[in-house]
Every structure is written in structure tokens, then in C-alpha cells.
């Protein structure tokens, strides 16, 4: 066992050294296209994973492996007056050293358009589109899956008075997981979400905004295979909160709300719950930033099982000199399923970033995950160590 780990670490070091040498060529920049900048990011990663399965099977068997990833991403950015446009297309070519049967190629395609944000603008908003694929272990199914996701989101506000604004938003999202290990494959359910938000905001002291939002969410999932029964629900939620725009030492938003849910098929997911959401950042110094994210969402797993996911995450980042930065994350999540299953997951990550210049960057990070559940398959631990090098052309 120790010999295998040493061999994998040595192999990782050799590949990382090669990746670090590649960027030391004469750099070039793409010409300006349609008055916007086009750049290519090329990132190489080497990851040692102690449990590629992401479930209890990895506790009993040696499911450790080394993953080699090459991730090119093409990015386009343009300012149009007081609006911004950004678009990207990225690929992820990932290969395992031993478990070659689960090698994968992922992708990420999207764009975002932000409306005027200058002082005095009555309308502000953004349109966000993204279509991407991820491959790896999934906590909801406790299996190794490949998931395609699509979302189209619009959020905006319009000032109807000196301090009063109307708030509105819409979201359309699809999640389609696929089994890439078993033969014959296990059928997972495709889930579709529709969200509509309407609200009113009021400015306090020209920077803080209090708001009252109403949100309706509709979810639909198909029925696939004998293990799935279909799960469709409608939820209504009312939120009261406060937001503070980017600028100064403290910014972000926080809200408290109450959600009622109706399972239109079997009435076994009915739930009325308080929901607290927060995404707050605090920068006590120019080189230091702290963050708090918390929230509760109702989701559908690949087995068409509804569950509430409650998450609390703390983040921190500290710049060290001109080239180094230390960042970390500590999170705890509760998965409350409509069945008797309950999961509690602890996540920890710490990383060190290095910037040789604005183009060439590198980093190393360690991740730890501890999952406890009354489902035996959900009791596992996982350790990951990754090295990365990136260069922007």
C-alpha cells in the first residue's frame, strides 16, 4: 500500500514538473475581437484521491488513484457602455492512472450579460446562461455519475421612486444524471425546475436595501426504471432580507423566509419550513477577506427522492506578499430526505496559490470530506491532494 502511494506521488511530481515547464514559452495575446478581449486559459491538474467512489465502498477497498486533467478555456469579455458581456467555453480532459474505465471529458459553455450598474440607472439586471457537464461522486445518489446541467436565469430591478424598486427574476434549470459505471446502467431521473420571483426593495441610507420577495418554484421529474416513482412538487416562499452592494468592508445579502411545499403526486414531501439564506463577505484589510454562506434548498436526487439540503460554509483568504495567497473553506451540510435517510457531511479545504505574474499561476490544495448517514453506503471519508498550473494566453 505504501509503495503504491509513493509510486503515485512520484508520478504526480514528474507530470507536474513537465506542466510547469510548458508555459515558459514566449507568450502571445489574442487580438481584440469586436472591441472585446479574447483569452485562452490552459490549466493542468494532478489529483491524488483516496476514495474515487465517494461512498463507503472506498473504505473497504483500495479505491485510491491519481487523476490527470487538462482544462483549456476560451473566454471573451467586452464592455458595452455601462453594460458587460462575458462568454466562455471550456473542456476538461481527465484520465485516471488505474481506473481508466471511468475516464471522462467534461465541458462548460455559458455567457452572462449585465445591464447598467452606474449610479442613477433606473434598471439593473443580468442574464445568465450556462450548459455544462460534471463527472464524479454524487452525495444524493451515493454513486459515481455524469450529470449534464442547463440553466437560464434572469434577475433585475427597476426604480419606481427615489428609494423604492421593483424586483423580479426567473430561472429555468435542468439536471440530467447518467450512470457511467454499471452494466446495464442504473436509470436516474431527469429533474426540471422553474422559478419565478417578484418583490419590492427600499433603500436605506443610499447603500443598504431591505427587500420583501415572493418566490414560486415548480419541479418536475421523469419516471425511469422500477426504482423511480416520479416526484413533482410546487413550493411557495416569502423572504425578508437586506442587501449591501459590493464596496466597503462588508457586502452581501441575508434573508429569512418561510416555504410551504406540496407534493402533487404522493403528498409525502409536504413540508413547511423556515429558510435562512446568507452570502456575506467581510474584508477587514485589503489583504484579508472572510465569508459566510448559508442556505436551505429543496432538491430531487437522481432516484427521484426529495430532500432538503441545509449548508453552512465559512471561507477565508489571506494574501501573503505580492505572489502568495492562502485560502480555506469549512462547510457542514445536512441532507434531510423524504425517506428515513439523513446525511451529515463535513467539508474542509485549504490551499496555497502562487502567481508568478498575471499570466502564470500555480497552486496546491488539500481537501477532506467526512460523511455520516443512516444509510451504510453514506458513511465514508475522502482525502484529495491536488497540484495545478495555469497559464493565460
DAFEN-V197816 format. One record per residue. N is the residue number from 1. PHI is phi as a letter, one per 30 degrees, with the letter a starting at -180 (* if undefined). PSI is psi in whole degrees, 0 to 359 (none if undefined). OMEGA is omega in degrees with one decimal (999 if undefined). Layout:
BEGIN
n:N phi:PHI psi:PSI omega:OMEGA
n:N phi:PHI psi:PSI omega:OMEGA
END
This chain:
BEGIN
n:1 phi:* psi:310 omega:179.8
n:2 phi:d psi:322 omega:179.1
n:3 phi:d psi:318 omega:-179.8
n:4 phi:d psi:318 omega:179.6
n:5 phi:d psi:316 omega:179.8
n:6 phi:d psi:318 omega:179.7
n:7 phi:d psi:320 omega:-179.7
n:8 phi:d psi:321 omega:179.6
n:9 phi:d psi:318 omega:178.5
n:10 phi:d psi:317 omega:178.4
n:11 phi:d psi:320 omega:179.0
n:12 phi:d psi:318 omega:-179.4
n:13 phi:d psi:320 omega:179.9
n:14 phi:d psi:313 omega:-178.9
n:15 phi:d psi:319 omega:179.4
n:16 phi:d psi:318 omega:178.9
n:17 phi:d psi:320 omega:178.4
n:18 phi:d psi:317 omega:179.7
n:19 phi:d psi:326 omega:-179.2
n:20 phi:d psi:335 omega:-178.9
n:21 phi:d psi:333 omega:-175.1
n:22 phi:e psi:314 omega:-174.1
n:23 phi:d psi:348 omega:-176.0
n:24 phi:d psi:50 omega:172.5
n:25 phi:c psi:169 omega:179.3
n:26 phi:d psi:124 omega:-176.4
n:27 phi:d psi:156 omega:174.5
n:28 phi:b psi:158 omega:179.9
n:29 phi:b psi:146 omega:176.7
n:30 phi:d psi:146 omega:178.1
n:31 phi:d psi:156 omega:177.8
n:32 phi:d psi:131 omega:-178.3
n:33 phi:b psi:124 omega:180.0
n:34 phi:h psi:43 omega:178.6
n:35 phi:i psi:24 omega:177.2
n:36 phi:b psi:165 omega:-179.1
n:37 phi:c psi:136 omega:178.4
n:38 phi:c psi:124 omega:-178.9
n:39 phi:b psi:157 omega:176.3
n:40 phi:b psi:121 omega:174.6
n:41 phi:c psi:129 omega:177.6
n:42 phi:b psi:118 omega:-176.9
n:43 phi:b psi:135 omega:174.0
n:44 phi:c psi:138 omega:-179.1
n:45 phi:b psi:145 omega:170.2
n:46 phi:b psi:122 omega:-173.1
n:47 phi:b psi:125 omega:169.7
n:48 phi:c psi:126 omega:-175.4
n:49 phi:b psi:125 omega:-178.4
n:50 phi:d psi:343 omega:-175.0
n:51 phi:a psi:85 omega:-175.9
n:52 phi:d psi:341 omega:-178.9
n:53 phi:d psi:331 omega:-177.3
n:54 phi:i psi:30 omega:174.9
n:55 phi:a psi:186 omega:-171.9
n:56 phi:d psi:341 omega:179.1
n:57 phi:e psi:327 omega:179.2
n:58 phi:d psi:344 omega:176.3
n:59 phi:d psi:331 omega:-173.9
n:60 phi:c psi:338 omega:-178.2
n:61 phi:b psi:160 omega:177.4
n:62 phi:d psi:92 omega:178.2
n:63 phi:c psi:30 omega:174.7
n:64 phi:d psi:149 omega:-179.7
n:65 phi:a psi:168 omega:176.2
n:66 phi:c psi:132 omega:-179.5
n:67 phi:c psi:130 omega:176.9
n:68 phi:c psi:126 omega:-175.9
n:69 phi:b psi:139 omega:171.8
n:70 phi:b psi:124 omega:-172.1
n:71 phi:b psi:91 omega:172.3
n:72 phi:d psi:143 omega:176.9
n:73 phi:b psi:127 omega:177.3
n:74 phi:c psi:128 omega:-176.0
n:75 phi:b psi:141 omega:178.4
n:76 phi:b psi:133 omega:179.7
n:77 phi:b psi:140 omega:-179.7
n:78 phi:a psi:139 omega:173.2
n:79 phi:c psi:127 omega:177.2
n:80 phi:c psi:99 omega:-175.2
n:81 phi:i psi:240 omega:178.0
n:82 phi:c psi:13 omega:178.8
n:83 phi:c psi:158 omega:-179.7
n:84 phi:b psi:143 omega:174.2
n:85 phi:b psi:132 omega:174.6
n:86 phi:b psi:142 omega:178.9
n:87 phi:b psi:154 omega:-178.0
n:88 phi:a psi:155 omega:172.8
n:89 phi:b psi:119 omega:-177.6
n:90 phi:b psi:155 omega:177.2
n:91 phi:b psi:154 omega:177.6
n:92 phi:b psi:107 omega:176.8
n:93 phi:c psi:108 omega:-174.0
n:94 phi:b psi:133 omega:-178.3
n:95 phi:b psi:132 omega:176.6
n:96 phi:d psi:151 omega:179.2
n:97 phi:d psi:319 omega:-177.5
n:98 phi:c psi:310 omega:-175.4
n:99 phi:d psi:67 omega:-175.1
n:100 phi:d psi:343 omega:-179.0
n:101 phi:d psi:347 omega:177.6
n:102 phi:c psi:23 omega:171.1
n:103 phi:e psi:151 omega:-176.9
n:104 phi:b psi:160 omega:172.9
n:105 phi:b psi:115 omega:179.5
n:106 phi:c psi:170 omega:-179.5
n:107 phi:b psi:163 omega:179.5
n:108 phi:b psi:117 omega:-178.4
n:109 phi:b psi:132 omega:179.7
n:110 phi:a psi:172 omega:173.1
n:111 phi:a psi:160 omega:178.4
n:112 phi:b psi:133 omega:177.7
n:113 phi:b psi:123 omega:179.2
n:114 phi:c psi:129 omega:-179.5
n:115 phi:d psi:173 omega:-175.2
n:116 phi:e psi:136 omega:177.7
n:117 phi:b psi:8 omega:-179.2
n:118 phi:d psi:152 omega:179.4
n:119 phi:d psi:133 omega:-179.2
n:120 phi:j psi:347 omega:178.7
n:121 phi:d psi:131 omega:179.4
n:122 phi:d psi:322 omega:-176.7
n:123 phi:c psi:133 omega:170.5
n:124 phi:b psi:150 omega:179.1
n:125 phi:l psi:176 omega:178.2
n:126 phi:a psi:150 omega:176.5
n:127 phi:c psi:127 omega:-173.1
n:128 phi:b psi:124 omega:177.2
n:129 phi:b psi:138 omega:177.6
n:130 phi:a psi:135 omega:175.4
n:131 phi:b psi:117 omega:-173.6
n:132 phi:a psi:166 omega:-179.8
n:133 phi:b psi:135 omega:176.0
n:134 phi:b psi:150 omega:-179.3
n:135 phi:b psi:133 omega:179.3
n:136 phi:l psi:188 omega:-179.4
n:137 phi:d psi:145 omega:-178.0
n:138 phi:b psi:128 omega:-176.8
n:139 phi:d psi:326 omega:-178.0
n:140 phi:d psi:317 omega:-179.4
n:141 phi:c psi:344 omega:-175.8
n:142 phi:h psi:41 omega:179.7
n:143 phi:b psi:167 omega:178.7
n:144 phi:d psi:115 omega:-173.2
n:145 phi:b psi:163 omega:173.7
n:146 phi:c psi:122 omega:-171.4
n:147 phi:b psi:127 omega:170.8
n:148 phi:c psi:136 omega:179.5
n:149 phi:b psi:141 omega:177.4
n:150 phi:b psi:132 omega:172.1
n:151 phi:b psi:147 omega:176.4
n:152 phi:b psi:117 omega:-172.8
n:153 phi:b psi:137 omega:174.2
n:154 phi:b psi:130 omega:175.5
n:155 phi:b psi:141 omega:-179.7
n:156 phi:a psi:170 omega:175.4
n:157 phi:b psi:152 omega:-179.0
n:158 phi:b psi:126 omega:-179.7
n:159 phi:d psi:120 omega:178.7
n:160 phi:c psi:356 omega:177.8
n:161 phi:a psi:188 omega:-178.9
n:162 phi:d psi:327 omega:-177.0
n:163 phi:b psi:354 omega:-173.5
n:164 phi:c psi:137 omega:-179.7
n:165 phi:b psi:151 omega:170.5
n:166 phi:c psi:136 omega:-177.6
n:167 phi:c psi:141 omega:-178.5
n:168 phi:a psi:153 omega:-179.8
n:169 phi:a psi:156 omega:177.4
n:170 phi:b psi:146 omega:-178.2
n:171 phi:b psi:135 omega:175.5
n:172 phi:b psi:126 omega:-172.5
n:173 phi:b psi:139 omega:177.3
n:174 phi:b psi:136 omega:173.7
n:175 phi:b psi:126 omega:-175.2
n:176 phi:b psi:90 omega:179.1
n:177 phi:d psi:152 omega:-179.4
n:178 phi:b psi:137 omega:176.6
n:179 phi:d psi:127 omega:-179.5
n:180 phi:c psi:14 omega:-177.5
n:181 phi:c psi:308 omega:-171.2
n:182 phi:d psi:151 omega:177.4
n:183 phi:b psi:108 omega:2.5
n:184 phi:d psi:154 omega:-176.6
n:185 phi:d psi:152 omega:174.1
n:186 phi:d psi:138 omega:178.8
n:187 phi:d psi:124 omega:173.8
n:188 phi:c psi:163 omega:-177.1
n:189 phi:c psi:142 omega:172.3
n:190 phi:d psi:130 omega:-177.7
n:191 phi:c psi:141 omega:178.2
n:192 phi:b psi:133 omega:-178.8
n:193 phi:b psi:139 omega:173.8
n:194 phi:b psi:127 omega:179.1
n:195 phi:b psi:139 omega:171.4
n:196 phi:b psi:131 omega:-179.4
n:197 phi:b psi:134 omega:175.0
n:198 phi:b psi:141 omega:-178.9
n:199 phi:a psi:182 omega:178.7
n:200 phi:b psi:142 omega:179.2
n:201 phi:b psi:155 omega:-179.8
n:202 phi:b psi:126 omega:-177.6
n:203 phi:d psi:136 omega:175.4
n:204 phi:c psi:123 omega:176.4
n:205 phi:h psi:33 omega:172.1
n:206 phi:i psi:0 omega:180.0
n:207 phi:b psi:319 omega:178.2
n:208 phi:d psi:144 omega:178.2
n:209 phi:b psi:126 omega:170.8
n:210 phi:c psi:147 omega:-175.6
n:211 phi:b psi:157 omega:174.6
n:212 phi:b psi:115 omega:-174.7
n:213 phi:b psi:143 omega:170.7
n:214 phi:c psi:133 omega:-179.8
n:215 phi:b psi:134 omega:172.0
n:216 phi:c psi:131 omega:177.8
n:217 phi:b psi:135 omega:175.1
n:218 phi:c psi:135 omega:-179.7
n:219 phi:b psi:139 omega:177.0
n:220 phi:b psi:143 omega:175.8
n:221 phi:b psi:144 omega:-179.2
n:222 phi:d psi:171 omega:179.4
n:223 phi:c psi:119 omega:-178.1
n:224 phi:b psi:124 omega:173.7
n:225 phi:i psi:166 omega:-177.4
n:226 phi:d psi:340 omega:-175.9
n:227 phi:d psi:349 omega:-176.7
n:228 phi:c psi:143 omega:-177.3
n:229 phi:c psi:358 omega:-177.1
n:230 phi:i psi:143 omega:-178.9
n:231 phi:b psi:110 omega:178.9
n:232 phi:b psi:136 omega:179.6
n:233 phi:b psi:163 omega:175.1
n:234 phi:b psi:134 omega:178.4
n:235 phi:b psi:145 omega:175.9
n:236 phi:b psi:134 omega:-177.4
n:237 phi:b psi:146 omega:176.8
n:238 phi:b psi:125 omega:-176.0
n:239 phi:b psi:141 omega:170.8
n:240 phi:b psi:131 omega:-176.3
n:241 phi:a psi:186 omega:179.4
n:242 phi:b psi:142 omega:179.2
n:243 phi:b psi:153 omega:178.9
n:244 phi:b psi:123 omega:-174.9
n:245 phi:d psi:165 omega:177.9
n:246 phi:e psi:132 omega:-177.6
n:247 phi:k psi:142 omega:-176.6
n:248 phi:i psi:190 omega:-176.1
n:249 phi:d psi:332 omega:-176.3
n:250 phi:b psi:128 omega:178.9
n:251 phi:a psi:163 omega:-178.7
n:252 phi:k psi:201 omega:-179.7
n:253 phi:b psi:156 omega:176.7
n:254 phi:b psi:143 omega:-179.2
n:255 phi:a psi:157 omega:174.3
n:256 phi:b psi:139 omega:-175.7
n:257 phi:b psi:172 omega:178.5
n:258 phi:b psi:129 omega:-175.6
n:259 phi:b psi:134 omega:173.1
n:260 phi:c psi:140 omega:-174.6
n:261 phi:b psi:138 omega:179.5
n:262 phi:b psi:117 omega:173.8
n:263 phi:d psi:112 omega:-173.5
n:264 phi:d psi:356 omega:-178.9
n:265 phi:c psi:306 omega:-169.8
n:266 phi:b psi:357 omega:175.9
n:267 phi:h psi:22 omega:-179.8
n:268 phi:c psi:4 omega:176.6
n:269 phi:c psi:7 omega:179.7
n:270 phi:e psi:131 omega:-177.9
n:271 phi:a psi:135 omega:172.0
n:272 phi:c psi:117 omega:-172.3
n:273 phi:b psi:150 omega:169.4
n:274 phi:d psi:143 omega:-178.8
n:275 phi:b psi:128 omega:176.8
n:276 phi:c psi:123 omega:178.6
n:277 phi:c psi:141 omega:177.9
n:278 phi:a psi:142 omega:172.6
n:279 phi:b psi:90 omega:-169.7
n:280 phi:b psi:136 omega:175.8
n:281 phi:b psi:143 omega:179.9
n:282 phi:b psi:126 omega:179.6
n:283 phi:c psi:88 omega:-178.5
n:284 phi:d psi:331 omega:175.3
n:285 phi:b psi:166 omega:-178.4
n:286 phi:d psi:333 omega:-177.1
n:287 phi:c psi:3 omega:-175.5
n:288 phi:b psi:135 omega:175.2
n:289 phi:b psi:140 omega:178.1
n:290 phi:b psi:148 omega:-178.1
n:291 phi:b psi:152 omega:175.4
n:292 phi:b psi:124 omega:174.9
n:293 phi:b psi:132 omega:177.3
n:294 phi:b psi:150 omega:-179.6
n:295 phi:a psi:167 omega:177.7
n:296 phi:b psi:129 omega:180.0
n:297 phi:b psi:150 omega:175.6
n:298 phi:c psi:126 omega:-175.2
n:299 phi:b psi:174 omega:173.4
n:300 phi:b psi:130 omega:179.2
n:301 phi:d psi:175 omega:-179.6
n:302 phi:d psi:341 omega:178.0
n:303 phi:c psi:19 omega:-179.9
n:304 phi:i psi:35 omega:177.7
n:305 phi:c psi:122 omega:179.0
n:306 phi:d psi:143 omega:177.7
n:307 phi:a psi:149 omega:171.3
n:308 phi:c psi:133 omega:176.2
n:309 phi:c psi:112 omega:178.9
n:310 phi:c psi:124 omega:-172.8
n:311 phi:b psi:137 omega:172.3
n:312 phi:b psi:126 omega:-175.9
n:313 phi:b psi:134 omega:173.1
n:314 phi:c psi:135 omega:178.9
n:315 phi:b psi:154 omega:178.7
n:316 phi:a psi:146 omega:176.4
n:317 phi:b psi:135 omega:-179.5
n:318 phi:b psi:118 omega:174.2
n:319 phi:d psi:137 omega:179.8
n:320 phi:b psi:103 omega:-176.3
n:321 phi:i psi:207 omega:-176.5
n:322 phi:c psi:342 omega:-170.6
n:323 phi:b psi:341 omega:-175.7
n:324 phi:c psi:153 omega:174.6
n:325 phi:a psi:139 omega:178.6
n:326 phi:c psi:127 omega:179.1
n:327 phi:b psi:152 omega:-177.8
n:328 phi:b psi:163 omega:179.1
n:329 phi:b psi:138 omega:175.3
n:330 phi:b psi:121 omega:-177.0
n:331 phi:b psi:152 omega:176.2
n:332 phi:b psi:132 omega:-175.9
n:333 phi:b psi:142 omega:174.3
n:334 phi:c psi:128 omega:176.7
n:335 phi:c psi:111 omega:-177.3
n:336 phi:c psi:103 omega:-174.9
n:337 phi:d psi:158 omega:177.3
n:338 phi:d psi:338 omega:172.8
n:339 phi:d psi:194 omega:-179.8
n:340 phi:d psi:359 omega:-176.3
n:341 phi:d psi:139 omega:175.2
n:342 phi:b psi:133 omega:177.8
n:343 phi:c psi:146 omega:170.2
n:344 phi:b psi:125 omega:-172.7
n:345 phi:b psi:128 omega:175.7
n:346 phi:c psi:128 omega:178.2
n:347 phi:b psi:137 omega:176.8
n:348 phi:b psi:137 omega:177.3
n:349 phi:b psi:140 omega:173.5
n:350 phi:b psi:139 omega:-176.2
n:351 phi:b psi:156 omega:177.0
n:352 phi:b psi:122 omega:-180.0
n:353 phi:c psi:146 omega:178.1
n:354 phi:b psi:131 omega:177.9
n:355 phi:c psi:108 omega:176.4
n:356 phi:d psi:319 omega:172.3
n:357 phi:a psi:193 omega:-177.3
n:358 phi:d psi:344 omega:-177.6
n:359 phi:c psi:318 omega:-174.6
n:360 phi:c psi:123 omega:-177.9
n:361 phi:b psi:158 omega:179.1
n:362 phi:b psi:168 omega:179.7
n:363 phi:a psi:162 omega:175.2
n:364 phi:b psi:141 omega:179.8
n:365 phi:b psi:155 omega:177.8
n:366 phi:b psi:136 omega:178.9
n:367 phi:b psi:141 omega:177.8
n:368 phi:b psi:137 omega:179.5
n:369 phi:b psi:129 omega:179.2
n:370 phi:b psi:118 omega:-176.9
n:371 phi:c psi:130 omega:174.5
n:372 phi:b psi:141 omega:-175.4
n:373 phi:a psi:157 omega:170.9
n:374 phi:d psi:0 omega:167.4
n:375 phi:c psi:118 omega:-175.5
n:376 phi:e psi:329 omega:-179.4
n:377 phi:d psi:341 omega:-177.8
n:378 phi:c psi:11 omega:178.0
n:379 phi:c psi:104 omega:-176.0
n:380 phi:a psi:165 omega:172.0
n:381 phi:b psi:156 omega:-177.4
n:382 phi:b psi:134 omega:176.9
n:383 phi:b psi:137 omega:178.7
n:384 phi:b psi:134 omega:175.2
n:385 phi:b psi:127 omega:-176.3
n:386 phi:b psi:143 omega:172.7
n:387 phi:c psi:139 omega:-178.6
n:388 phi:b psi:150 omega:175.1
n:389 phi:b psi:134 omega:179.7
n:390 phi:b psi:152 omega:178.4
n:391 phi:b psi:136 omega:179.3
n:392 phi:c psi:120 omega:177.7
n:393 phi:d psi:none omega:999
END
